[in-house]
Amino acid sequence: MTDLKKLTANLEKKGYIVRYFDTPQEAADYLDSRINGKTVAFGGSMTLKSMELYPKLSSHNQVVWHWEGGDLTDAMSTQVYLTSVNAVAETGELINIDGNGNRVASTAFGHQEVYFVAGTNKIAPDLDSALWRARNVAAPKRAQSMGRRTPCAVKADRCYDCQSPDRICRVLTVLWAPPLNHPHMEVILIGQELGM
């Protein structure tokens, strides 16, 4: 059973701002009210897509998302970066796996504000469990959704640490805490399962 109080306390102790919302709509409304008149980039995220956040923020911000025809390099210089996580440990670590490295790089450096959005399905009890989830649950599901011909996508059961040219898990980050001198990092927790 997920302990949201423990997770929130541990994230705050590490230096993150934490907000909790019961529904994706409440979280989307919060982000829409918080981010205004800025340059914004989205990392590849089924969670954000399911929240329909892109059209909402695009109405009053300059938004870049490679899933909507934007360029990955343009996303590197925005004021705000939004993404999800592949896993978050109740002990306070944020885990992401990436193919190009754009998403994990942007979560660690270069933006004035970074928002991580996570549903309850992304929460694991500790760092080892979070790493396991990112590699053996999130990455195979994402590879399968992209039509990749990797062993994890074909068998849909676990990471095989393959050397396939279709491999999407090439870079992994663990944020133990916000990077030094980062002005604003916020974790948005949603009381429903979202994304992969």
C-alpha positions in Angstrom: 0.0 0.0 0.0 1.3 3.4 -1.0 2.2 5.8 1.9 1.6 9.2 0.4 2.4 11.0 3.6 5.8 9.3 3.8 6.5 10.0 0.1 5.5 13.7 0.5 7.6 14.1 3.6 10.6 12.5 2.0 10.3 14.5 -1.2 10.0 17.8 0.8 12.9 16.9 3.1 15.0 16.5 -0.1 14.0 19.9 -1.3 11.1 19.4 -3.7 7.8 21.3 -3.6 5.1 18.7 -3.5 1.4 19.1 -4.5 -1.2 16.4 -4.3 -4.4 16.2 -6.4 -7.2 13.6 -6.4 -7.7 13.8 -10.1 -5.7 14.6 -13.3 -8.1 17.4 -14.1 -7.4 19.1 -10.8 -3.6 18.8 -11.4 -4.0 20.1 -15.0 -6.0 23.1 -13.7 -3.3 23.8 -11.1 -0.5 23.7 -13.7 -2.6 25.8 -16.1 -3.0 28.5 -13.4 0.7 28.3 -12.3 2.3 28.5 -15.8 1.4 31.6 -17.7 3.1 33.6 -20.5 6.2 31.4 -20.5 8.1 29.2 -22.8 7.3 25.6 -21.9 8.6 22.2 -23.1 7.1 18.7 -22.6 9.1 15.6 -22.2 7.7 12.4 -23.8 5.0 11.4 -21.4 1.8 9.4 -21.7 0.8 10.8 -18.3 0.9 14.4 -19.7 -0.9 13.4 -22.9 -3.7 11.7 -20.9 -4.2 14.9 -18.9 -4.7 16.9 -22.2 -2.3 19.5 -20.8 -0.7 20.5 -24.1 -3.7 22.3 -25.6 -4.5 23.9 -22.3 -1.1 25.4 -21.8 -0.6 26.3 -25.5 -3.5 28.8 -25.3 -1.4 31.2 -23.1 2.2 29.9 -23.3 4.7 29.2 -26.1 4.8 25.3 -25.8 7.2 22.9 -27.5 6.6 19.2 -27.6 8.2 16.8 -30.1 5.1 14.6 -30.0 3.2 17.6 -31.4 5.7 18.5 -34.1 8.2 20.5 -32.1 11.9 20.0 -32.2 13.9 18.3 -29.4 16.6 21.0 -29.4 14.0 23.8 -29.0 12.8 22.2 -25.8 16.2 22.6 -24.2 16.0 26.3 -23.9 12.5 26.9 -22.4 11.8 28.4 -19.1 9.6 25.5 -17.9 9.9 21.8 -18.4 7.1 19.3 -17.7 7.5 15.5 -17.6 6.5 12.4 -15.7 8.7 9.8 -14.0 9.1 6.1 -14.7 9.1 5.6 -11.0 9.2 7.5 -7.7 10.4 5.8 -4.5 8.6 6.5 -1.2 12.1 7.3 0.1 12.2 10.3 -2.3 14.1 9.3 -5.4 12.8 10.1 -8.9 13.7 7.6 -11.7 13.6 8.2 -15.4 14.8 6.1 -18.4 15.2 7.7 -21.8 16.3 6.8 -25.4 17.6 10.1 -26.7 18.6 11.6 -23.3 16.6 14.8 -23.9 14.1 14.2 -21.2 16.5 13.1 -18.5 18.9 16.0 -19.4 16.1 18.5 -19.1 15.1 17.3 -15.7 18.5 17.9 -14.3 19.7 21.1 -15.9 18.8 24.2 -17.9 15.2 25.2 -17.0 14.0 27.7 -14.4 11.1 25.4 -13.4 10.7 21.6 -13.7 7.4 19.8 -12.9 7.3 16.0 -12.5 3.8 14.6 -12.7 3.1 11.1 -11.3 0.1 8.9 -10.7 -0.1 6.3 -8.0 1.1 3.5 -10.3 4.5 5.1 -10.5 5.1 4.9 -6.7 7.4 2.2 -5.3 8.4 1.5 -1.7 12.2 2.1 -2.1 14.9 2.9 -4.6 15.5 -0.7 -5.7 11.8 -1.2 -6.3 11.6 2.0 -8.2 14.5 1.1 -10.4 12.9 -2.3 -11.0 9.6 -0.7 -12.0 11.3 1.7 -14.4 13.2 -1.1 -16.2 10.7 -3.9 -16.0 7.3 -2.3 -16.2 7.5 1.3 -17.7 10.2 0.7 -20.3 8.7 -2.5 -21.8 5.2 -0.9 -21.9 6.6 2.1 -23.7 8.6 0.1 -26.2 5.5 -2.0 -26.9 3.4 1.2 -27.4 6.0 2.5 -29.9 5.9 -0.8 -31.9 9.6 -1.5 -31.1 10.9 -5.0 -31.8 12.8 -5.4 -28.6 12.6 -8.6 -26.4 10.8 -6.6 -23.7 8.2 -5.3 -26.1 7.6 -8.6 -27.8 7.4 -10.7 -24.6 6.0 -7.8 -22.5 7.4 -9.2 -19.3 10.7 -7.6 -18.3 13.9 -5.9 -19.4 16.3 -8.1 -21.2 19.2 -5.6 -21.3 19.2 -6.1 -25.0 21.5 -4.6 -27.6 18.7 -4.1 -30.1 18.9 -1.0 -32.4 15.2 -0.4 -31.3 16.2 -0.2 -27.6 14.6 2.8 -26.0 16.2 2.5 -22.5 19.7 4.0 -23.1 20.0 6.6 -20.4 18.9 6.4 -16.8 18.8 9.1 -14.1 18.2 8.9 -10.4 17.5 12.3 -8.8 18.3 11.9 -5.2 17.5 15.5 -4.7 17.1 18.6 -6.8 20.4 19.6 -8.4 22.4 22.3 -6.7 21.2 25.9 -7.4 18.0 24.7 -9.2 15.4 27.5 -8.7 12.2 25.4 -8.8 11.4 21.7 -8.8 7.9 20.5 -8.1 6.4 17.0 -7.9 2.7 16.7 -8.7 1.2 13.6 -7.2 -2.2 12.4 -8.5 -4.4 9.9 -6.7 -5.0 7.8 -9.8 -3.1 5.6 -12.1 -1.7 7.4 -15.1 0.7 6.6 -17.9 2.9 3.6 -18.0 
